[in-house]
Amino acid sequence: MEKQDVILLEFESPRETTEKIINKESGYQRARDRQIALMRKGLTLGTDDKRLPIREELHARR
């Protein structure tokens, strides 16, 4: 048995460890789904539906 296995046995049961892994994964999935929904909806850029300038227009040398 490795040192980390011994530490795990002293503090947590395998069930507690499994529950932590599941909670971490489900939290990741909820966060991922929330961000995907936000990307699909889009954000208001405050341009009142006007076209944004392209890079060349912003950085044109005068």
VENTASUL-V344749 format. One record per backbone hydrogen bond with DSSP energy under -1.0 kcal/mol. NH is the residue of the N-H (numbers start at 0). CO is the residue of the C=O. E is the energy in kcal/mol with one decimal. If there is no record, write none. Layout:
((NH:CO:E) (NH:CO:E))
This chain:
((5:1:-1.8) (6:2:-2.2) (7:3:-2.2) (8:4:-2.2) (9:5:-1.7) (10:6:-1.5) (11:7:-2.6) (16:12:-2.1) (17:13:-2.7) (18:14:-2.7) (19:15:-2.1) (20:16:-2.0) (21:17:-2.5) (22:18:-2.7) (23:19:-2.4) (24:20:-2.4) (25:21:-2.8) (26:22:-2.2) (27:23:-2.0) (28:24:-2.4) (29:25:-2.4) (30:26:-2.2) (31:27:-2.6) (32:28:-2.7) (33:29:-2.4) (34:30:-2.2) (35:31:-2.4) (36:32:-2.3) (37:33:-1.9) (38:34:-2.2) (39:35:-2.3) (40:36:-2.1) (41:37:-2.4) (49:46:-1.7) (57:53:-1.9) (58:54:-2.2))
